[in-house]
Amino acid sequence: MTYDVEQLRAREFPWTAAGDIVYLNNASTGPLPAATVRAVGDFTAARSEPWTISEEMQFGTLAETRQRLARFVGAPASQIALMVNTSYGINIAARCLPFEQGDIVITSDREFPANIYPWMALEAARGVHLVRIPSAGALPDEDALLAALDRPRVKALTLSWVSFSSGYRVNLERLGAACRERGIWFIVDAIQGLGAATVDVVRCNIDVFACGGQKWLLSPWGSGFVYLRDELVQRLDPAPVGWMSVKASEDFTRLVDYDLTWREDARRFEVITLPFQEFAGFNTSLALLESLGLKEVESHIATLANRIVDWATEHREIELVTPGDAAKRAGIVSVRPADAASASSRMTEAGIIHSFREGAIRLSPHCYNTMEDVDRALEVLSGERTHVSTGRGHA
């Protein structure tokens, strides 16, 4: 069963009715659904009278988030720790996994900086070598990455599930199986995949899976999470340490009975206080996506992305940066016209909100977008249509 896109737009994205903006920039920032805006507002309003906020309201909100995210990734809630962004989750991997001087971390050479700088810092601090495997053109070279795993002292592979610039989706099952066979940690930056595609982190043998909520999960800034495989939850000490990372913090009446015994679940990695109002909004957005159906959302996005790919394939003057194979992409489609910078400016002036990344135009439709949205963008990109709106907003 497919959902009613027009009803969704009217209920949760009422700004689409004006018709002056076509928003195809979810890989940058996803718009908040109307229900999410209300949820954040209601929690924030309660914050003005903090005596009305119970501990259950605060910590029950976080418990609900963990439960919802567990369903999204196919793992127990006990293996979910809440974070404020993807970077924090990547730093958990870099700072908590027991690397030793001389160990090697493998990655691709066109990764988003959030999945590079934590490892560069680890290299400087502890002598762990970050090896960036050259891409095949603009795309990650999976065969070369797999071959690199057999080098001596490789301890981790860290990759984006979906590339921020090219939209290439790596084969998580293939890479995860190879890592598990070799006893190598598999770390995934998931922010450009989750919400546009579905995943089972257990089946994919993922050790650490970090994701912010502000893009494809249509959630507030400051919402995110990290999944850690159960063995790592039990084995690793948190860094940094929050005051609620320990069992003793369960009893607020005896907080100075200090006992550095970590919680038995992934909450040991959380650094409280988290932005409760943003996680209330996170819950609302996750609930919306669940109600639409995660597979249905994935299919809808794929249909829109396929339209862009087909159009680019038909126009020889347009370079399709993203793979044509649907199995190797998710919601991002990047194209490069002859004068991409001018085309990007033309689209912005026409109210087609997108991103210009690494010399290409990046389009990223979501569950509320329509085929008409995509076709309007392609008309402007083709030069067939030059005016759609007053040009509010900028990519």
N, C-alpha and C positions, 0 to 999 in steps of 0.2 A: 504494500500500500504506500502510495506517495502522499506527501502532505500538500496542503493548499498554499502555494507560495503567495498568492495575492492576499489571502487572509492573514498569513504571517506578516507580510509587509504592513498591512493596515493596522494590525494589533501591536506589533513590537517595533516596527521601524517606520513610523508615520511620516517621517521626513521624505520618504521615497515618493509620496503622493504628489509633491510639488513638481517633480519631473525635471528639476534644473540641475541635479547632481546625479551622476552615475558613479557609485562608489565601488571600485574594484581594487581596493588597497588593503585587504584584510591581512595580508602578509606583513603589513606594517603595524596597523592598529585596527582591531575589529570594533565596530560600533556597539555600544551597549544597548541591548533590548530595553524597551520601555519598562518592563517588569523589573529588570535589574536596576535601573535608575531609581525606581520606587523603593526597592529593597535597601539600597545603599542609603537613600534619603531617610527612610524610616529608622534605620539603625543609628544614623547620624543624629537625627532628631532626638532619639532616646538618650544619646550621649550628652545632650544639653541638660538632662536631668539624670545624672548617672546613678542615682539611688534606685531608679526604675530598672536598671540592668542587673539581672541576677548572674551568678556564676554559671548557671545552666545556660542562660542566654548566650553568654560569651563562649564558653568552652563547648557547649552543645553545638554552636555554629561550626566550630572547627571540626568536631567529630563528624558532623554531617558532611563536611567537605571531603574528609578522608574517605568516608563510605562511598560517596558519589564518584570520586576519582578512582577508587579501587575498581568500580564497575567499568570505568572507561578503559582501564589498562589490563584488566583481567588478573588482578592480584589482590591479596588480602589487604584490608585497611591497615593492619598492623605494620605493613611494609611501606606505608605512605607517610612522608614527613612534609609538612606545609612550609613553604618558602615564599619570599616576596618576588622572586624572579628566577629565570633559568640560570643565570650566572651563579647564584648562590648554590644551586644544586650541583653545578659543575665543580665549584670550589670544594664542596663536600667530598667529591671523588678525588680531587687533586690533593687535598689536605688530610684526608682520613685513611685512604688506602695505604698499606704499608710498603711504600716504595723505598728502595735503597739506592744509594749513590751508584751510578752506572746503569741503572735500569732504563729501559727505552719505552716511550709512549709513541704509538703510531697514529697519525692522522693524515687527512688530505690537505693539500696546499692552498685550497680556496675556501677554507672554513670561515664561518662568521667569527669575528674577534672574541665573542664571549666564550668560544670553545678553543681559543688559542692562548689568550693572555694568562689565564690561570696556570696553564702548563708551562708557559715561558717563565712565569714567576717561580714555579716549582723547580724548573731547571736551574734558575739562578740561586735558589735557596738551598737545594739539596743535591744538585748534580745529577738530576734525572733528565735524560736526553729526550727532547721532543723531535721526532723525525717526521717531516712533512713530505708525503709521497706526491709526486707531480701528477696533476690531473691529465686526463686525455682531452686536450682542448679546454673547454669550459666545464667539463663534467668530471666528477670523481672517477678514478680508475679502480674499479672494484677488484679486478684481477691483480693489479699491482699491489693493492692494499693487502689482499690475501697472501700474496707471495712474501710481502714484508713481515708477516706474522711469524715466519720461520727463521727470522734473524735471531741470533743469540741475544738473550736478556730482554726480549720484548715482554712487557708485563701488562700492557693495556692498549686497547684500540679505542679511540674516542672520535666520534663522527656525528654530524647532523643527520637526522633521519631524512630530512628534505633540505636541499641546499637553498639558502636564502636568495641567491642570485640566479641560478640556473633552473631551480625547481626540480633538480634530479632527486629521485627517491631511491635510497640505497636499499638493498635486499637485506632486511634485518635478520631474517631467518638464516640465510646463507652465511652472513658474517658472524652472527651469534653462535651458530653451530661450530664454525671454524675456531672461534675464540674458546669455546667450552672444551673442545677436543684438545686444545693446547694449554689449557689452564691460564688463559689470558683474560683479564677483565675487559668487559665490553660496556662502554659508556656512551650514552646517546643523548644528544641535544635534540629534544623532540618538539620544540616550539613551532616549527613550520610544518609539522605533520599532524599532531593531535588536534582533532576537531575537523580537519579536512579528510583524514583517513583513520582507519581503525587499526588497533594493535592488540596483541597478546604478548605482554612482556615476558611471561614465563615460557611460552612456546618459543620465543625468539632468543632465549638464553641471555637476556639483558641483565647486567649487574647493577647499573645506575642509569636512571632515565629521568632527565630533568626537563621541566616545562613550565613556562610562564603562561598566565591565562589571558593576556591582553590581546592576543591575535585571533587565532582560529577558535578559541573557546569563548570569544565575545565577552570577556570579563574585565573587571577593573584593573588598572595599573596597581601593582603591589600584591597581586594574587598569583600563586604558583605552587609548585610542589616538586618533590623528588621521590622516586621509587627506588628502594634498595632491596636487592635479593635477600631473603631471610638470613642466609648464612652471614652476610655482611652486616645486617642489622645486629646480630648477636655478637659479632666478632669485633667490630670497629668502635673505637672511642670517638666521641664527637669533638669537632674543632670548628668554630669556637663552641664554648659551652654556655648554654642558657640556664637560668635559675630553675626552670622546670624540666631540665633534661634528666633529673634524678627522681627516683621513687619517692624520696622524702618530701618532695614538693606537693604530693597529693593532699597532705594535711596542712591547711593554711594556718592552723592554730599552733603549729610547732615548727615554724620555719627555721629557727636557729638551732634545731637539733640536726646539725649538719651531718650528712651521710652521702658520700660520693659513690652511690650505687646507681648505675644508670638504669633508666627505664628499659624494659625488656623489648619494647617495640621501637619503631622508627621515630617516635616522638623525642627520643634522646637527641636527635639532630635538629630539633626545632629551637629557635631562639625567640622566646616570648619576650616582649609583647608583639603579637602580629596585629595587622590592621583588621580588627574584627568586622568593621562595616564593609570593607572590601570583600571579605570572605562571605559575608551574607549575600553580597551581589554575585560572587562567584557561584554560590550554590544555586541562585536563581537562573543564571545562564546555563549552568550544567543541567539543571532540571529541564530547561527549554530544549536543549539539544537532545536530551534523552527522550523527551516527549515526541520530538520529531522522528526519532529513530536514528541511531548513529550510522547504521548502514545506509539508510535512506538519504541522510545528509551527504555521506560520501558519494553516493550514486549521483545525486543532484549536482554536486560540485564537479564530478567527473564529466557529466554531460556538457556543462558549460565550458570546462577546460578543453574538451574534445572539439568544440566548435572553434575555439581559438586556434588550436593545432591544425585543424582541417583548413581553416582560412589561410594560415601562414604557409601551409604546404602548397596551396593553390597559387600563391603569389611568389614567384621566383625572386622578386626583388627584396623579399623579406627573409631574413635569416631566423630560423627557429632555433633558439638556444636550448630550450627545454627538449628532452627526448620525445619523439613522437610516440613511442611505445607507452601505452597507458599504465603498464605495470611499473614503469620507471619514473612516474611523476605523481603528484597529488593535486593540490589546488593552485600552485604557481605555474604560470606559463610566461616565459620571457621571450620576447622577439626583438630583433634588431633591424630596423629599416636603414636605408642608405644614410640618412641624416637623422639619427635617433634622437639627438638633443633637440632639434627643431620639431620633430614629431611629438616629443614629450611636451614641449611648450604649447604646441597647438592643442594637444589633448587637455592640458590643464586649463587653457583659456576656454575650452568648450565644456568644462565641468566634468570631464572624465578623470576621476581621481585615481591615481596609479602611483607607481614608484619608478624612478630611473636609477637602476643599479648596475654597476660594472659595465656601462655603455649600452645597456639594453633596457627596453620598456618592460616592466614587470606588471602583469595583470593577475589578480588573485580574487576571483569571485567566490561567494559563499552561499549559504542556504537561502538567503532572502533575495539573491540576485535572480534575474530572469534572462531568458535568451534575448529579449529585446535590449536589456542593458548591454549585453555582450555585443550584439550587432551594432548598437549605436557607437560603442567604443571602436569597433573595427571600421565603421564608416569614417569616423574622424581620422583614425590611423591611416586609412587609405587615401585621405584627402578628399573623399566624396562628400563629407559633411564637416563643416568648419565651425558651426555655432550650435551649441546645445543649451547653454546657460549663460548666466552673468559671470561665471568663473569663480564662484565662491570656493574657498579652500585651495589647498596646494598639496601636491604629492609629497 
